Amino acid sequence: MVIKEIFTPDIAITWLPWAVQYFFLMGLAYASVWVATIHLFSAKQTDARLLKLCACLMLTAGIVAPIALLADLHQPLRAWHFYAQIRPHSWMWYGAFLLPVFSGASALFAWLLLRQYLPTKASTQGESSQDWVRRIAQLIRLGDWDSDKWIKPIALIASLSACSIALYTGMETMAIKARPLWHTYWLPPLMATSALLAACGTLALLNRVLHGYQASTQDRLLQWIRASFGLFALCLIGWALFDKGSAHEAAQLLDTSPSWQLAAIWVLVTLALLALALAVRRLPSVLMLVVSLTAVHLAWGFRWIVLIQAQTDPKYGAGTYFYQLPWGPEGLLGIAGTFGLWLALMVLVSEFIRHQPLSAHQACEPQHFN
């Protein structure tokens, strides 16, 4: 009997959990722009609560996502190289220009949607100077002029920019031919549909957590979750049936790697449980909360498998690499810190918009105090 031993080097992964946070939070940002824009142009009567939640999500996630990206660059100051050198063959080079445009467009769109909830100058007169949050919010409003006419044009611009970010984030991963798991044209639609699923789940959670819960908004978000889950499931089925490279590589890993077998079981069980829950016509509050959390969990876990676990499949060689999540900034602490920063921004934004909205005409009318 001849025994052959194969030795392979254990190479550390290059894309850290920061990348998972970036792709996840950026997905929340551009998907919430889609939801808000589609609702603005399709609904006969706009849901102010839904637009408010979308604005909060696109603003906060759109701020934190680039911070996670800079952390994943290992040396954040390297970002200027994208602008100092021309690389038309690189999707990351295009992203260096598309990302600032989206950040600005989504922030402007969110500001226009939330502006009616910011206090006017007249409403802050006579109040204690210690209410600094309200006074800062009044400054952010930038006067009492009518901004409603700009919402739909800016929504279209932000949506087009969101589409460019969805394409860029999917293609910059798909373009790496050395990793067969990534090199598939199914990856961008899988990323986009899972981002939409995560955004709808997050919006449903925010509707429950933030003050002013609306049952009608929750019902509308449930429809969004069902539609986005269906699209994501169809893309998964299409990838498994019609992809010849990436799906074949995944099948080989399932035959040889226990960690990939465990990941496949997790995906199938999560998909099955979410499908069964969504099949219920009227979801109780508790089950709706579980569905929302599961949708977010599925989208984040999908990115972890694609971006982190896929790197344990060697570009050249046999077997799989071993990866253990660190406790420090490059691992668990970085994940918790990113979500913590997002929660802090969400709390801050909710404090700025805590008062009742004023219409554009009410804001421009003079107010008299006794």
N, C-alpha and C positions, 0 to 999 in steps of 0.2 A: 504493500500500500504506500502510495506517495502522498505526502502531506505538503501542501503549499501554503505558506503564510503570506498575507498581503499587509504591508505596512503603509499607512496613510498619515500624513501630518494633520494635527488638530489645529485648524486655522480659525482664529477669532472672527466673529461676524463684523462687518463694517457698518451696516445700517443698524443703529441702536434703537431701543424702545422709544427714543425721542421721535423717530420717524413714524412709528405707529400713532403717536399722539398728534403729530402734524397732519397725517393723512386723515385721521378720524375727525379732528376739529375742523380742518378745512372742508371736509365733506359736510359736516353740520352747517357750516357757513354758507356754502354755495347751494346746498339743497334747501335751506330755509329761504333763500332768495327765490328759488324756483316756486316754492309753495306760496309765498306771498304774491309773486307776480301772477301766477296762474289764478289765484283767488281774486286778485284785483280785476282781471280782465274777463273772468268767467262768471263770477257770482252776481246774481241779480241784486242781492243786498249784501254789502260787505260785512264781514264779521270783524268788528274792531278788536275783539279779544285775540283772535287768531293773528291778525296783522301785528298787534303789539308783541305777542310772543315771538313771532318770526323776527321782528326787528331786534328784540333783545338777544336772540340766539345768534343772528348773523353778525351783530356788532361784537359781542363778547368772544365768540369762537373765532371770528375773523381777526381779532387782536392777538389772541393767545397762540393760534396756529403758527404764524411766522416766528414767534419766539421759540417754539419747539423746533422749528426748522433750523434756526440759527444755532441752537444747542446741538443738533445732530451734525452740523458741519464741523464739530470738534473745535475748530477755531473760527468763531463767528465773524472775525474781521476778514476772513477769506471771501466773504460775499462780494466785496468790491471787484474781485477778479472777473465776475460775470459781466461787469460793465466795462472793464478795461480791455477785454479781449473779445473778438468776434468769433463765435462758434455756431454758425448756422446749422451744423449737423447735430447739435446737442439740444435735446428737449429741455434740459435744465437751463440752458442759456435763454431760450424763449420764456421759460417760467420766471426768470429774473425780471422780465418786463411785464409779463401778464399778472404776476402776483401783486405788485404795487397798484396796478390799475384796478384789480378786483377789490383790494383792501379799501381803496378810496371810494370806489363806486358803491360797494356794499355799506360802508360807513355812512355815506351821504344818503343812501336809500333808507337806512335805519333811522338816521336823524330826522328825515322828513316824516317818517311814520310815527316817531315818538315825540315830535315837536309839539303836538297838541296836548301832550301830557305834562309838558314843562311849564312851570309857573310863569305868568306874565309879570311885567314890571309893576303894573298897578296892583296885582294881587299880593306883592311882597311889601307894599308900603304899610307902615305902621306895625310891622312885625319886629320881633326881637332880633337884634343883630347876631345873636348866638346861633340862629338857625342858618348856619353857613352852607349846609347842603342845599337848602332851598334857594339861596342866593346864587350859588354856583350854577344850579340848574336854570335859573332865570337868565344868567349870562350866556349859557349854552344855547338858549332859545334864539338869541340874536335878533331881538326885537319882536314886534307884534304884527308883522306883515303877513299877507296871505300866501302860503306855500303849497296849498293843495294842488294847484295846477301843474306843479313840477313833479308830483309823485309818480304818475304813470310814465312819463318820458324817462325819468331816472330809473324806474323799475325795469324798463326794457333794456337800458344800457347795462344795468347791474346783472340782468339775466344773461345777456350775451357774454358778459365778462365771466359769469359763473360757468357757462358752457365751456369757455376757453380753459378755465381752471380744471374743470372735470376732465377735459381731454388731456391737458398737460400732465396732471397727476397720474393718470392712467398710462399715458404713453411713455413717461420718463422711466417707469418700471418695466413696461412691456418691451422697450427698446433694447434691453440687455439680453443679447442672444446667448451669452455664456450660461445663463440660467434658463433651462427649458421650461421650468414651472412658470416663469414670468413671461416668457416670450410667446404670448398668444393674444390675438386680437379680441378675445373674450374678456380680457382683464379690464380695459376701460369701462365697458358697460357693467361689469360686475362691481367695480368700485363705485360707479355712479348710482346704481340701483340700491346698493347696500347703504350708501350715504343718505339717500332719500329715506330709506327705512329707518335709519338711526335718527335722522332729523325729526321725522314724524313721531317717533317714540319719545324723543327728548321734549318736543313741544307738548305732548300729552302729559309728561311728567311735570313740566313747568306750569301747565294749566292747573294741575292739582296742587302744586306746592305754593305758587305765588298767589297773592291776594287777588280775589275777584274771579273765582272759578266759575266757568260757564259750561253747563251740560251740553248745550248745542255745539259749542266748540269742540268738546270731547267727542261727540258723535261724528263731527266732520273729520276730526283727526283719525278716528277709527277707520273711516273710509280710506283715508290716505294711507294708513298702515297696511290695510288689506291690499290696496293696489300696488304699493311699493314692494310688499312681500311677494306678491304674484310675479312682478317683473323680475325680482331677484331670483326667485325659484326657476323661472323660465330660462334665465341666463345661465344658471348653474346646470340645468338639464342640457341646454344647448352646448355648453362647454364639454360636459361629460360625453355627449353622443357624437359630436361633430369635430371636436378638436383632435388633431392627430399627434401633436407634439407634447404639449403641456399635460393633457389628460393621460397620455401614455406614460410619461415620466411619473405622474402621481400614482398610477396603477402599479408601477414597479416598486415605488417606495412602500406602498401598502403591503406588498408581498414580503418585504424584507425588514421593515422598520416598525418596532412596537409603538414608538412615539407617534408615527404617522397613522397607525391603526387606531390609536386612542383619539387622535384629532378627528379622524373620519367618523368615529362613533359619536363624538361630541357634536359634530356638524349635523349628522343625520337625526340624532335625538332632539337637538334644539329645533331643527326645521320641522320635525314631526309634531312636537309639542306646540310650537307656535301656530302651525297649520290647524291643529285640532282646536286650539283656543279661538282662533279667528273664525272658525266655522260656526261658532255660537252667534246667533243673530243679535241678541241684546246682552252685552257683557256687563256683569255687576262691577261695581267700583273697584273691588279688590282684584278681580280678574283682569280688569283693564290696566291696573297698575302693574300686574305681573306681565301682561303682554307688552307694555311699554318698556319695562326693564329688560325683558327678553329680547326685544327688537334691538335695543341699544347694545346689549351684550353680544348678540349675534354679529352685528356689524363690526364692533371693536375686535371680537375674536377672529373674524374673518381677516382683518388686516394684520393681526398678530401672526396668523398662519402664513399669509402671503409674504409679509415683510421680514419676519424674524425666523419662523421655523423653516421657511424655504431656503434660508441661507445655510442651514445645516446639511443640505444636499450639496455635496462637493461639485464645483465646476468641472474639476478633473480628478478622477480617482474613484475609489470604491467606498461603500458604507455611507455612514452619515456622521457629521460632526456632533460633538456634545456641547450643549449650551445650557448654562445655569444662570438664571436671572440674578444679577447682582443686587445688593441691598442699597447701594449708594446712588449718586445722581445719574449714573448711566443705566440704572435699572429701576427698582421699585420706588426709590425716593424721587426720581425724575418723573415717573408716572403720576405718583400722588401729588407732587408739586405742581404739575401742569393742570391737573383737575382742580387743585386747590386755588390756583390763580384764576381759573375760569369761574369757579364758584364765587370768589371774592369780587370779580368784576360784575357778575350777575347780581350780587347783593347791592353793589354800588349803583348800578343802573336802575334797579328796582326802587332804590331810595330817591333817585332823581325824578322818577315818573310816578310818584306815589299819590299825587292829588288827582282830582277829577279833571277830565279833558275839557278844553274850551274849543268851540268851533272857531274858524278863522274870523267870522264876522263878530263873534262875541269878544274875541281877543282884541280886535281893532276898535271896538266901541269904547268910549270913555266911561270909566267907572267912578262913582261918587261915594265918598265915605263921610259919615256924619262926624 
